[in-house]
Amino acid sequence: MQYPDSAREAFDKVFRDKVISVLNKVVETDAEGGVVKKAGTVASTFKGNVRFTSLGELQTELGLTESIDIAITCDTSVSVAVDDLLEYKDVVYVADNVLPSDSHLTIVGHKWLK
């Protein structure tokens, strides 16, 4: 059975209403030769559902061993990869896992320490 576009659009309006930015990464070399990664400009944006609560349960459910600070669900057409920098409400996160399912992507990450 195919999921109708009208149902997907209605679902997106209600649940995927937060704007998340994907940031460019700037890699520089400091005076001592160390590599420094910085968050750059906004490369793209997408809408999704953001979750900060019950992350321990989600970690267990998904079989994740690392601690997570954010979980985002979005449309499967969104282009996000592991290690991308994501910004939501002026906080930058690193995408640790991008887990596809038939109806959405689940992106989990941790706060990026600048």
Rosetta blueprint (number, residue, H / E / L):
1 M L
2 Q L
3 Y L
4 P L
5 D H
6 S H
7 A H
8 R H
9 E H
10 A H
11 F H
12 D H
13 K H
14 V H
15 F H
16 R L
17 D L
18 K E
19 V E
20 I E
21 S E
22 V E
23 L E
24 N E
25 K E
26 V E
27 V E
28 E E
29 T E
30 D L
31 A L
32 E L
33 G L
34 G L
35 V E
36 V E
37 K E
38 K E
39 A E
40 G E
41 T E
42 V E
43 A E
44 S E
45 T E
46 F E
47 K E
48 G E
49 N E
50 V E
51 R E
52 F L
53 T L
54 S L
55 L H
56 G H
57 E H
58 L H
59 Q H
60 T H
61 E H
62 L H
63 G L
64 L L
65 T L
66 E L
67 S L
68 I L
69 D L
70 I E
71 A E
72 I E
73 T E
74 C E
75 D L
76 T L
77 S L
78 V L
79 S L
80 V L
81 A L
82 V L
83 D L
84 D L
85 L E
86 L E
87 E E
88 Y E
89 K L
90 D L
91 V E
92 V E
93 Y E
94 V E
95 A E
96 D E
97 N E
98 V E
99 L E
100 P E
101 S L
102 D L
103 S L
104 H L
105 L E
106 T E
107 I E
108 V E
109 G E
110 H E
111 K E
112 W L
113 L L
114 K L
